[in-house]
Amino acid sequence: MSYTSQPARIPGQRIEPVVQGEYKISSDPTVVLSTVLGSCVAVCLYDTEARIGGMNHYLLAVGGTPGSREVKYGAMAMELLVNGLLKAGANRRRLQAKLFGGARVTASFASIGEANARFGREFLDREGFEIRAESLGGTNARRVHFHPASGAAWLMVVPSSAVASEKPPTEIPVRPPSQVTLF
């Protein structure tokens, strides 16, 4: 792992937010997917040969009604992400994963983050996707930037007090280099 104070700038870069209950897929080399996570989990899947990837952001590991298509639950979020990548040209055997989130940012979230992280790991393991990097658990929120065309990810630890209801802040304070990890 190497450390940097901020993600490398990509000429013409476009930051696209991935909020709770969403997923996005892109092969555009200028797109960077971004999210802020507390107890939620984001899975980044990518195929470096096809140069395509995507990110989801699920709130709860399990739940919903039978047949529900709500992306806020892990199973649907994962199925939509995987199927969307395959439809867009990714090869299932080459998909690799990076997994983020699952923190316990407040006592009221008890074991939600832990359950979300466990679900993500178990799903990826069951489906045979290699986890190339992960940052899970703890008590701090995270901001994640993911470059889907290359699979590169940047992580910034956000103090829990800076995140309210896991919505991306309008401005992120600059952190010392030790706060950002490049995967």
N, C-alpha and C positions, 0 to 999 in steps of 0.2 A: 504494500500500500504506500502511496505517496500522499503528501499533504499539499494543499493549495488554498489560498485565501478566497478564491472564487472560481467558478467553472471557466474553462477556456472559452473565449468568445469565438463563435462560428460566424464567418462573414454572412450578413443578412439574416442572422439568427432570429427565430420566432419562438417565444416562450408560449406554450399552450398549457393552460391549467387543466389538471384532472382533479375534479372535486369529488366529494363523497358520492358513492353510487354511480360513478362513471368509469368508462374505459375509453382509451384512444389508441389508434394504430397509425403508424406513419412509416414511410420509406423516404420522406423528404429529408435531405441531408441538412437543411437549415432549421428543422424543427427540434425543439427541446421540450419534452413533457415535464411538467412540474407539479408537485403536490406538497401539502403539509399534512403530517400524520401525528396523531397522538396514539390512541388505542387502536385506531384503524390500521389496516395493512395495505401496502401497495406491492403488487408483484409486477416486475418488469421482465417480459419475455422477449427474446430477440434471436434472429437468425443472421449471423454476421456474413454469411456467404450471399444470401439474398438481400442483405442490407435493409432489413425491415424489423420493426419491433413495436411493442406496445406496453402500456401501463394500465393497470386497474387500481381502484381504490375502494375496498370494501369495508363496511362498518361492523358487520357481525359475521361470525364464522358460519352459523347455521340459522335457519328460521324461514319465515314466509309460508305461504300456503302452497299446497301441491300444485305444480304447474305454473307457479309464479315466475315472472321474468324480471324480478327486481334485482338489479345489479348490486344493491347494498349488501346482499348476502354472498358469502364466499364462493359457494358452488356455482351460482349463476355468473358471477363476475369472472371466474376462471374459465368456465365453458365458453362464454362470449369472447373472451380475449384469445383463447387458443383457436377457436373456430374462425374468428376474424382474421387472425394471422395466417392460418392455412388458406383461407379464401383469397387473401391478398398475395399469396405466393411463397410463404414461408414453408420450409420442410420440417415436419414434426420431429424427425430424428436429429435435426441440428438445433432445435430450440434450447436455449440456455436461459437461466433465471437469475434474477437478483431480487431480494426480498427485504422489505423495510417496514418499520413501525412496531405495533404491538406493545406500546408503552403503557405504563400505569401512571397517567398524568394526574389523576385525582383518586382519592379513596373510593369515591362513588362508582368508579368504573371497575372496581374489584378485579376480577380475572378476565374481563372482556379482551384486553390486549393479549394476554397469554393464550386464550382460546383462539383468537384470530391468527396469531403466529403459528400455533400448533397446526391449525387447519391448513395454512399455506404450505408449511413444510410437508405435511402428510400428503396433500394433493400433488405437489411437485414430485415427491418420492414415488407415489403410486403410479403416476403417469410417466415416470422415467425421465423427467427433465432435470438436468444437472443444475444445482445451485452454485453459481460462480461466486456470489458474495451475498452477505446478509448483515443487517444491523437491526436487531430485534430486542424488545424488552426495555428494561430500565424505567426511568421516571421522566425522561425528557422527550419532548416532541422533536420531530425531525422535518427538515425541508429537504426534498429530494428533487434533483434535476436528472433527467434521463434522456440521452441522445439515442433514439430508437434505431437510427441507421447504422450506428457503430456498436451499440451496447454499452457505451461508457455511462457511468453514473457518478454524480457528485452528491455528497451528503453533508448537511449542516445541522448540528445539534442546536435546537431552539429551546431556551429555558421555558419550562412549563408555564410560567406566568405570562409569557408572550403569546400564548395560543389560547384563544377562546373558542370553544366548540369546533375545533379543527378546521376552521375556515382560513384560507391563505390570508396573511396580513397584507395590508396595502404597501407597507415598506418594511424591509428586513434590515436590521442594523448590521453593520459590517462587524464580523467576528475575527478574532486573531486566527492565524493559520491553523492552530491546533484544533479548531472547531469544525474544520471541513476535511472530509476524507474523500479522496478520489479512488474509485474502485475500477 
